Amino acid sequence: MSRLVWIFIIGAMTTLLDACAATVTNQVTHPDGTLQYELQCSGIQRSWTDCESKAKELCPTGYDTIFVIKAEPGSGMYQYQRAMTVRCKK
């Protein structure tokens, strides 16, 4: 295979793997030193498990869920919208 084909295949695989991970859209440090994160796991390729896995990764000592946005299939133009805000425990 040509080099261009390999570059395309690697780029496509990277994009697909990235689409499955939750992203951090905001981080806040509270006066007591705890961290709060806004996580985005929207889209057909993502799920709540992606948000929960990212929260566990960011907060190894546990977390409290502060806020959740959920719009599943059939809810109009906002379908597959999922986001959560978590605050890490000390």
PyMOL commands that set and color helices and strands:
alter all, ss='L'
color gray80, all
select helices_A, chain A and resi 3-19+48-58+76-78
alter helices_A, ss='H'
color red, helices_A
select strands_A, chain A and resi 23-29+35-40+63-71+81-88
alter strands_A, ss='S'
color yellow, strands_A
deselect
rebuild
show_as cartoon
